[in-house]
Amino acid sequence: QAYLSYSNVAALTHLAAKPGWEITRTLDDIKIWTHEEGDALSFKVEMQVKIPSHVAFSLLSDFTLRQQWDKHFLTCEVLQAVSEEEKIYYVTSPPTRGHESRDFVILVSQRQPCKPCEPYTVAVRSVTLSAVPPSPKFSRSEVLCAGFQIHSSTSSSCTVCYFNQVTSGVMPYLAANLTGSSKSIEDTALECIKFLE
C-alpha cells in the first residue's frame, strides 16, 4: 500500500512536469491543455479560483463531494480509509449514449506541500480490491493517472490544475469533446469553480 500511494503521487507529479503540453482552449478562468504520447492522451484543465489553496485542497480531496459538481460521478462511497492521506473509493458513472454505466475502484492520495512553492496534490488511480469484484451491471473501468495540483496564487486565490491520462476505455466520453468542442470538460470545470467558490 505504501508503494501504491507513493507511485500514485509520483505518477501525477511526473505527468504534470512533462514537456510538450499544448494549449487547446482558453476561457476567462479556464485553460485546457492536451498532451499526446503513443496511445496515451492526457489533458490538463487549469482553473483560477478565488479561494485559498488549503480550502480548495480540503474540498477537492473529499471525493464524496464530487457529485455536487461533476455529473460523471453518479455515486461515490468510501470503501476503506487506509490512512489520513489515503482513501479507497467506489465510484459509478451514468451511462452515456451507446455505453453502459461504468464503475471504478480508485485510490485517492492527498499530500500537503512540504515547501511553500510546492502544490497541494490529490492523486487518483485505479486499484483492485478482492472485496469489490466487477459487477455484471457495470463496465469496470480503469483510471491510469488523474488528480489535482493546487498552487497558491495569493492568500485568497489559487490555481487548480486537473489532470487525466485517458485510456481507450474513456475515449468514447472524450472523443466528441476533444475533436470538436471541449464543451463537457469546460462545463465540468465551470461547475467545479462554482462549487469551490
Rosetta silent file (secondary structure, phi, psi, omega in degrees, C-alpha in Angstrom):
SEQUENCE: QAYLSYSNVAALTHLAAKPGWEITRTLDDIKIWTHEEGDALSFKVEMQVKIPSHVAFSLLSDFTLRQQWDKHFLTCEVLQAVSEEEKIYYVTSPPTRGHESRDFVILVSQRQPCKPCEPYTVAVRSVTLSAVPPSPKFSRSEVLCAGFQIHSSTSSSCTVCYFNQVTSGVMPYLAANLTGSSKSIEDTALECIKFLE
SCORE:     score description
SCORE:     0.000 S_00000001
   1 L     0.000  -40.157  179.105    0.000    0.000    0.000 S_00000001
   2 H   -61.636  -40.488  179.928    2.807    2.394    0.803 S_00000001
   3 H   -65.321  -43.846  179.861    4.298    1.700   -2.613 S_00000001
   4 H   -59.594  -44.184 -179.140    0.936    2.223   -4.356 S_00000001
   5 H   -63.042  -45.157 -179.527    0.413    5.527   -2.572 S_00000001
   6 H   -61.961  -46.623 -175.673    3.904    6.700   -3.411 S_00000001
   7 H   -69.505  -28.403  177.221    3.617    5.690   -7.067 S_00000001
   8 H   -61.378  -50.558 -178.841    0.163    7.300   -7.276 S_00000001
   9 H   -68.762  -41.027 -178.612    1.539   10.700   -6.230 S_00000001
  10 H   -63.376  -39.828 -178.639    4.767   10.250   -8.230 S_00000001
  11 H   -63.706  -40.852  179.792    2.849    9.414  -11.432 S_00000001
  12 H   -67.757  -43.154  179.812    0.761   12.592  -11.171 S_00000001
  13 H   -60.737  -41.849 -179.851    3.816   14.739  -10.402 S_00000001
  14 H   -65.293  -43.773  179.476    5.611   13.192  -13.383 S_00000001
  15 H   -61.926  -43.903 -178.130    2.625   13.753  -15.717 S_00000001
  16 H   -63.411  -32.774 -174.382    2.322   17.399  -14.623 S_00000001
  17 H   -87.666   -3.697 -176.610    6.023   18.029  -15.242 S_00000001
  18 L   -63.111  140.580  172.899    6.105   16.536  -18.754 S_00000001
  19 L   -78.118  160.742  172.435    7.208   18.854  -21.558 S_00000001
  20 L    96.850   14.296  174.994    5.064   19.227  -24.648 S_00000001
  21 L   -70.785  134.543  179.649    1.672   20.269  -23.253 S_00000001
  22 E  -115.623  131.602 -179.199   -0.297   22.096  -25.932 S_00000001
  23 E   -77.769  132.092 -177.885   -2.983   24.611  -25.099 S_00000001
  24 E  -113.082  -18.564 -176.881   -6.225   23.846  -26.940 S_00000001
  25 E  -161.198  141.521  177.571   -8.645   26.314  -25.440 S_00000001
  26 E  -131.621  126.971  172.603   -8.688   29.449  -23.282 S_00000001
  27 L  -117.880 -172.219 -177.761  -11.693   30.946  -21.489 S_00000001
  28 L   -56.085  -57.447 -174.798  -11.765   33.633  -18.798 S_00000001
  29 L  -113.056   10.334 -174.089  -10.790   31.464  -15.841 S_00000001
  30 E  -133.467  134.643  170.572  -10.118   28.159  -17.604 S_00000001
  31 E  -125.453  139.261  178.660   -7.369   26.844  -19.876 S_00000001
  32 E  -116.987  128.014 -179.141   -7.449   23.366  -21.407 S_00000001
  33 E  -120.421  152.894  173.937   -4.215   21.653  -22.457 S_00000001
  34 E  -129.544  159.016 -179.819   -3.576   18.280  -24.098 S_00000001
  35 E  -145.042  121.947  179.731   -0.541   16.006  -24.271 S_00000001
  36 E  -113.476  135.732  179.104   -0.202   13.046  -26.631 S_00000001
  37 E  -151.498  112.070 -175.718    2.364   10.307  -26.232 S_00000001
  38 L    59.046 -130.833 -179.521    1.950    6.971  -28.000 S_00000001
  39 L   -97.472   10.140  177.949   -1.628    5.849  -27.402 S_00000001
  40 E   -97.053  126.245  175.257   -1.952    7.832  -24.173 S_00000001
  41 E  -112.536  127.579  178.716   -3.792   11.110  -24.395 S_00000001
  42 E  -117.941  149.509  171.358   -3.651   13.334  -21.325 S_00000001
  43 E  -132.873  155.843 -178.525   -5.442   16.540  -20.644 S_00000001
  44 E  -130.593  131.279  176.631   -4.982   19.304  -18.125 S_00000001
  45 E  -116.533  118.963 -177.184   -7.632   21.800  -17.096 S_00000001
  46 E  -104.636  123.821 -176.203   -6.271   24.885  -15.372 S_00000001
  47 E  -123.366  135.073  175.095   -8.779   26.884  -13.287 S_00000001
  48 E   -93.483  121.795 -173.747   -8.360   30.200  -11.491 S_00000001
  49 E  -126.165  136.909 -175.973  -10.302   30.058   -8.224 S_00000001
  50 L   -93.447   57.464  170.523  -10.939   32.818   -5.705 S_00000001
  51 L  -143.503  158.002  179.045  -10.428   30.826   -2.505 S_00000001
  52 L   -62.375  150.242 -175.429   -7.265   29.975   -0.517 S_00000001
  53 H   -61.012  -36.626 -177.520   -5.396   26.888   -1.743 S_00000001
  54 H   -67.932  -28.941  177.742   -5.813   24.950    1.528 S_00000001
  55 H   -71.836  -44.473  177.610   -9.617   25.336    1.293 S_00000001
  56 H   -59.326  -40.964 -179.542   -9.625   24.102   -2.325 S_00000001
  57 H   -61.283  -45.330 -177.439   -7.447   21.174   -1.222 S_00000001
  58 H   -68.894  -33.121  178.932   -9.843   20.089    1.542 S_00000001
  59 H   -74.058  -38.198 -175.780  -12.873   20.330   -0.805 S_00000001
  60 H   -82.638  -21.126 -178.631  -11.233   18.524   -3.734 S_00000001
  61 L   -84.148  -11.032  175.839   -9.624   15.741   -1.702 S_00000001
  62 L   -95.620   99.238 -173.315  -13.023   14.590   -0.378 S_00000001
  63 H   -71.507  -13.621  177.016  -14.395   12.635   -3.315 S_00000001
  64 H   -70.037  -14.677  177.407  -17.820   12.157   -1.708 S_00000001
  65 H   -87.478   -7.428 -170.288  -18.403   15.844   -2.562 S_00000001
  66 H   -63.327  -33.638 -179.162  -17.590   15.247   -6.208 S_00000001
  67 H   -60.982  -22.314 -177.541  -21.198   14.519   -7.245 S_00000001
  68 H   -67.526  -21.182 -178.859  -22.050   18.119   -6.318 S_00000001
  69 L  -132.094  -15.826 -176.385  -20.138   19.414   -9.323 S_00000001
  70 L  -113.700  109.251 -175.622  -19.137   16.513  -11.598 S_00000001
  71 L   -71.377   -7.418  176.027  -22.011   14.899  -13.487 S_00000001
  72 L   -78.272  -10.715  177.684  -19.724   11.983  -14.415 S_00000001
  73 L  -101.894  111.207  178.857  -19.985   10.852  -10.779 S_00000001
  74 L   -86.655  -51.219  175.219  -23.298    9.141  -10.126 S_00000001
  75 E  -135.659  156.704  177.769  -22.384    7.641   -6.743 S_00000001
  76 E  -153.741  120.986  178.552  -19.229    7.679   -4.660 S_00000001
  77 E  -132.369  150.488  177.549  -18.621    5.862   -1.396 S_00000001
  78 E   -80.344  122.881  177.030  -15.571    5.304    0.781 S_00000001
  79 E   -88.457  -37.099 -173.059  -14.650    1.611    0.789 S_00000001
  80 E  -157.348  126.789  171.188  -11.614    1.915    3.004 S_00000001
  81 E   -94.307  101.037 -174.154   -9.836    4.731    4.808 S_00000001
  82 L   -71.158  -39.956  178.477   -6.309    3.384    4.515 S_00000001
  83 L  -159.829 -175.839  176.581   -4.760    6.323    6.403 S_00000001
  84 L   -56.983  -35.398 -171.430   -5.275   10.042    6.982 S_00000001
  85 L  -101.864   -8.201 -175.779   -3.951   10.680    3.483 S_00000001
  86 E  -127.829  132.117  173.116   -5.252    7.667    1.550 S_00000001
  87 E  -136.620  147.874  174.307   -8.775    6.507    0.861 S_00000001
  88 E  -107.888  127.781 -177.033  -10.201    3.894   -1.495 S_00000001
  89 E  -116.748  153.644  170.516  -13.500    4.851   -3.124 S_00000001
  90 E  -112.476  122.803 -174.249  -16.081    3.024   -5.206 S_00000001
  91 E  -122.377  138.726  170.522  -17.471    5.260   -7.952 S_00000001
  92 E  -118.629  148.013  179.984  -20.216    4.684  -10.512 S_00000001
  93 E  -115.471  146.021  177.650  -20.757    6.745  -13.674 S_00000001
  94 L   -68.054  156.697  177.366  -24.038    7.278  -15.516 S_00000001
  95 L   -68.799  148.898  172.335  -24.477    5.578  -18.896 S_00000001
  96 E  -114.404  169.606 -176.931  -23.694    7.652  -21.981 S_00000001
  97 L   -52.251  119.708  176.344  -25.183    7.200  -25.407 S_00000001
  98 L    80.823    0.222 -179.493  -24.244    3.726  -26.594 S_00000001
  99 E  -131.627  139.511 -178.921  -22.236    2.893  -23.475 S_00000001
 100 L   -76.305  169.556  176.658  -23.322    1.167  -20.297 S_00000001
 101 L   -60.765  144.880 -179.665  -22.795    2.572  -16.808 S_00000001
 102 E  -113.842  156.904  171.742  -19.221    2.266  -15.629 S_00000001
 103 E  -134.340  158.502 -174.522  -17.727    1.685  -12.217 S_00000001
 104 E  -139.620  145.522  166.820  -14.305    2.321  -10.728 S_00000001
 105 E  -116.157  114.210 -172.641  -12.361    1.340   -7.616 S_00000001
 106 E  -124.102  146.861  172.421   -9.914    4.184   -7.033 S_00000001
 107 E   -99.335  126.822  176.781   -7.178    5.078   -4.581 S_00000001
 108 E  -113.295  119.314 -179.230   -7.093    8.791   -3.743 S_00000001
 109 E  -111.957  125.514  178.919   -3.838   10.024   -2.171 S_00000001
 110 E  -112.834  140.764 -178.474   -3.674   13.540   -0.788 S_00000001
 111 E  -136.785  133.325  172.588   -0.458   15.408    0.050 S_00000001
 112 L   -85.579  154.528 -178.981    0.179   18.801    1.567 S_00000001
 113 L   -67.664  143.855  175.872    3.167   20.718    0.202 S_00000001
 114 L   -82.998  -32.877 -179.963    6.493   20.222    2.010 S_00000001
 115 L  -122.895  154.045 -177.232    7.759   23.635    0.841 S_00000001
 116 L   -57.092  -30.287 -176.563    5.768   26.847    0.211 S_00000001
 117 L   -80.698  -10.544 -176.862    6.500   26.740   -3.542 S_00000001
 118 L   -86.098  153.977  179.418    5.087   23.209   -3.945 S_00000001
 119 L   -84.460  159.723  164.058    1.473   22.454   -4.829 S_00000001
 120 E   -72.539  144.985 -176.513   -1.123   20.576   -2.813 S_00000001
 121 E  -128.466  135.709  171.528   -1.654   17.217   -4.538 S_00000001
 122 E  -128.872  104.373 -174.265   -4.668   14.903   -4.852 S_00000001
 123 E  -104.184  145.209 -175.298   -3.654   11.865   -6.934 S_00000001
 124 E  -132.608  135.492  171.932   -6.040    9.213   -8.285 S_00000001
 125 E  -153.018  157.370  176.890   -5.507    5.755   -9.780 S_00000001
 126 E   -75.843  147.162  173.490   -7.465    2.527  -10.081 S_00000001
 127 L  -134.055  166.688  178.519   -6.742   -0.331   -7.699 S_00000001
 128 L  -108.815  128.056  176.403   -8.039   -3.885   -7.417 S_00000001
 129 L  -122.277  123.759 -178.331   -9.920   -4.934   -4.306 S_00000001
 130 L   -63.021  -25.658  179.924  -10.979   -8.568   -3.986 S_00000001
 131 L   -70.387  -17.128 -178.917  -13.927   -7.380   -1.880 S_00000001
 132 L  -126.028   76.825  178.727  -15.307   -5.478   -4.893 S_00000001
 133 L   -71.926  161.033  176.976  -15.244   -7.759   -7.933 S_00000001
 134 L   -56.725  144.191 -178.495  -16.597   -6.459  -11.256 S_00000001
 135 L  -109.157  145.379  179.961  -20.394   -6.480  -11.400 S_00000001
 136 L   -64.212  -18.673 -178.740  -22.445   -7.502  -14.456 S_00000001
 137 L   -76.232  -18.442 -174.381  -24.420   -4.247  -14.095 S_00000001
 138 L  -128.794  156.005  172.008  -21.365   -2.109  -14.787 S_00000001
 139 E   -95.260  110.924 -178.171  -18.436   -1.977  -17.133 S_00000001
 140 E   -67.765  125.115 -175.760  -15.395   -1.892  -14.809 S_00000001
 141 L  -120.205  165.248 -173.148  -13.114    0.895  -15.972 S_00000001
 142 L  -122.392  137.671  171.077   -9.637    1.993  -15.100 S_00000001
 143 L  -103.560  118.026 -179.652   -8.106    5.324  -14.148 S_00000001
 144 L   -74.958  -54.705 -177.086   -4.413    5.255  -15.086 S_00000001
 145 E  -160.208  123.295  178.730   -3.395    8.548  -13.594 S_00000001
 146 E  -153.364  174.072  175.258   -5.533   11.541  -12.673 S_00000001
 147 E   143.679 -170.086 -175.727   -5.894   14.163   -9.977 S_00000001
 148 E  -123.160  144.540  164.163   -5.398   17.743   -8.914 S_00000001
 149 E  -121.421  132.047 -176.250   -2.479   20.026   -8.212 S_00000001
 150 E  -120.017  116.887 -177.968   -3.383   23.204   -6.348 S_00000001
 151 E  -107.059  132.233  176.181   -0.955   26.134   -6.455 S_00000001
 152 E   -69.591  134.557  173.847   -1.331   29.180   -4.200 S_00000001
 153 E  -102.402  -57.736  173.775   -1.591   32.431   -6.163 S_00000001
 154 E  -133.581 -174.532 -179.029   -2.355   34.857   -3.315 S_00000001
 155 L   -67.747  -18.211 -177.485   -3.658   34.327    0.230 S_00000001
 156 L  -123.240   15.018  177.067   -7.219   34.299   -1.149 S_00000001
 157 E  -148.763  159.079 -179.459   -6.833   32.716   -4.601 S_00000001
 158 E  -152.388  166.723  174.142   -5.258   29.677   -6.204 S_00000001
 159 E  -109.519  121.864  178.545   -4.762   27.835   -9.479 S_00000001
 160 E  -103.989  123.330  176.215   -6.336   24.372   -9.592 S_00000001
 161 E  -111.709  124.702  176.357   -4.982   22.029  -12.273 S_00000001
 162 E  -105.008  129.720 -179.596   -6.913   18.845  -13.018 S_00000001
 163 E  -116.545  146.916  171.743   -5.040   16.123  -14.901 S_00000001
 164 E  -150.822  126.187  174.928   -6.316   12.951  -16.531 S_00000001
 165 E   -96.779  121.083 -167.760   -4.422   10.408  -18.575 S_00000001
 166 E  -100.010  133.794  174.903   -7.002    8.823  -20.804 S_00000001
 167 L   -98.764  171.955 -179.183   -7.138    5.202  -21.895 S_00000001
 168 L   -59.082  -28.278 -178.796   -9.106    3.880  -24.832 S_00000001
 169 L   -65.128  -29.069 -177.591  -11.902    2.915  -22.383 S_00000001
 170 L   -93.790  -12.146 -174.768  -12.585    6.526  -21.513 S_00000001
 171 H   -55.159  -41.437 -178.659  -12.165    7.739  -25.083 S_00000001
 172 H   -56.209  -32.037 -179.848  -15.848    7.480  -26.124 S_00000001
 173 H   -68.953  -35.219 -169.718  -16.615   10.017  -23.394 S_00000001
 174 H  -103.951  -20.807 -174.711  -13.964   12.421  -24.546 S_00000001
 175 H   -51.640  -48.773 -178.125  -13.616   11.864  -28.266 S_00000001
 176 H   -63.117  -38.255 -175.884  -16.512   14.169  -29.052 S_00000001
 177 H   -70.657  -39.509 -172.647  -15.276   16.775  -26.617 S_00000001
 178 H   -85.158  -27.656 -178.165  -11.681   16.928  -27.763 S_00000001
 179 H   -78.187  -47.354 -179.716  -12.221   16.711  -31.506 S_00000001
 180 L   -95.536 -107.342 -179.699  -14.936   19.319  -31.750 S_00000001
 181 L   -93.331  154.468  176.880  -15.701   21.458  -28.763 S_00000001
 182 L   -98.353   40.220 -170.830  -14.304   20.722  -25.344 S_00000001
 183 H   -58.052  -47.082 -175.710  -17.727   21.646  -24.029 S_00000001
 184 H   -64.704  -40.176  178.964  -18.189   18.871  -21.466 S_00000001
 185 H   -64.359  -43.497  178.304  -14.742   19.486  -19.954 S_00000001
 186 H   -60.484  -47.960 -178.668  -15.470   23.221  -19.855 S_00000001
 187 H   -58.832  -43.835 -179.793  -18.872   22.744  -18.263 S_00000001
 188 H   -63.753  -41.179  179.706  -17.393   20.472  -15.598 S_00000001
 189 H   -64.130  -41.086  178.060  -14.596   22.993  -14.921 S_00000001
 190 H   -63.305  -41.079  177.379  -17.125   25.838  -14.579 S_00000001
 191 H   -63.174  -38.888  179.956  -19.170   23.715  -12.158 S_00000001
 192 H   -62.929  -45.779 -179.775  -16.001   22.959  -10.206 S_00000001
 193 H   -63.093  -43.910 -179.842  -15.130   26.648   -9.869 S_00000001
 194 H   -60.538  -43.326  178.941  -18.710   27.468   -8.831 S_00000001
 195 H   -62.533  -45.020 -176.573  -18.646   24.685   -6.222 S_00000001
 196 H   -68.819  -38.421 -175.307  -15.290   25.790   -4.792 S_00000001
 197 L   -83.489    0.000    0.000  -16.146   29.489   -4.614 S_00000001
